[in-house]
Amino acid sequence: MDKFTLLTSFGKWVEPLESTLFDEMSHDKSFDRYTKKLTTKRYVLLFLYAQLQNRSGLRAISDDLLMKDFQKEIGLDHISPSQLSRKNRHVDSTILSEVWQSLILQIRTVSSGHKRTIPNVQLLDSSTVPLSLNLYKWAKFRETKSGLKLHLLVEFINERDVLPTKLTVSPAERSDIKEWRHFITEPGVTYVFDRGYFDFMLFH
């Protein structure tokens, strides 16, 4: 796939973020008040693209902006790794949470009329995200590394539609079983999870 086609596909993929979401948020908060270049919207788009392309570091993300078509896509002609690092340190996580909630609402709106294969089935699992121990001492996981654990609940509609429902982040060393109360809350729902959430009280 050539770069032009890839960037066009990227533009379509991030189209739900091209709505007035960030503009509406900026009216309520001051997070971009004095920002002229690396706005939160551009920051999110840069890191989404980096995720898709499996970029290994901030310098690789910065180098992506050498592509003229990508500059037009993002609305940014260049950015240094140090600027990306500063933005990483200061971005408000509640902003990203609001983006998540907005996207979930859009997904549910689009999928509201889709036919269910089986009723009321939700799937729960966690993924561990390794982090540098030197940079994230507060998230200590092992003797040589830090980490976070991402817990995600999704609703199974059919083989094509699986809708994200709830999300929490915990220290990686915390057992999965301590998180289940955030997710398993509704009567009449069949929950599917692995042995990490094994608890007889939970089953009861």
Secondary structure, DSSP 8 states (H G I E B T S, - for coil): --HHHHHHHHHHHTGGGGSSHHHHHHHH--TTTT-SSS-HHHHHHHHHHHHHTT--SHHHHHHHTTSHHHHHHHT-S---HHHHHHHHHH--HHHHHHHHHHHHHHHHHHHTT---SSSSEEEEEEEEEEE-TTT-GGGB-SSS-EEEEEEEEEEE-SSS-EEEEEEEEEETTS-GGGGGGGT---TT-EEE--GGG--HHHH-
